[in-house]
Amino acid sequence: MKKLLNDPNNCADELVDGLVEAYNGEVVKVGARSLARVDIPANKVALLVGGGSGHEPIYHGLVGRNLADGATCGDIFAAPPPDIVLDATKAVNRGNGVLYLYGNYAGDVLNFDMGAELAQDEGIEVRTVLIWDDVASAGPDQKDQRRGIAGLVPIVKLAGAASQVATSLDELERLTLKARDNTRSVGVALAPGSIPATGEPTFDLADDEIGIGMGIHGEKGVRNDKMMSADDLTAEMLSLIFADDLELNSGDEIIFFLNSLGSTTMMELMICMRKAREILDARGIKTYDIIMGPLVTCQEMAGISFSVTKLDDELKKLWDMPCESFCYSKMEG
């Protein structure tokens, strides 16, 4: 795959430098590969997100007004090391605790847990909420085995808003858990992405196949199906979400997020949106808001994911709060 690179082994460091410049003074680089807002209020309960690079604009593009206070960055598709997690934790800490929010992957869990131990040795209280929204990766009775995929966008948005109003780490953890537990996602791949250091695809997929239930680190789907139309694929993806235990009923309100994994176009997302609207309307499910675009990517992977977040009055108030970052912004209501 042709890519505009210098040394492929320096991708993560160079993209972070570029991202800091793109924020144009709103964030600062911290340590080797972390970033933090420049205007975190005193005594704020801090929100720290992070994970591997290569999924831009998330996670590191979700630092900003009423969103995350900082982000810690790993190498391409790799967890950030504990020392980098510690750097970011110290940078965002304002004396009222730090909540870690990231995807449920073994390497991330190990390294963030080690970072939390280092932070606690320095007197910083840390809590963790793992994102596990991928319904294809494990059953409802094994949610702690599920991967975190594109549902991180609405979850981080809600958690970021919650961090503005929460007066304690307990309260921020409660609200973030509610956002996490009300979110379900599923993704499909039409073609693999690649790792910059090798240029090789992350998995093989025949031209007439699609991978159902792929991960955002280049993992292949949990099963392969034959290529199908946009309408049929939209129905299949929503059926997987409806079959889970979120209990979506007529009259419920949701955030609906249609995500491109990198090379899938807005045209394709909009074609899927028209069918999704038909299916949601038939069930009486109301879309409180819609997000659409390439926000949780896997390099140049072709594919899409759907995420559904079920709202209640408390979450709607958090969603309505305006926010601004490199990745996602929401204007005043």
Order of alpha helices (4+ residues) and beta strands (2+ residues): alpha-beta-beta-beta-beta-beta-alpha-beta-alpha-beta-alpha-alpha-beta-beta-beta-alpha-beta-alpha-beta-beta-alpha-beta
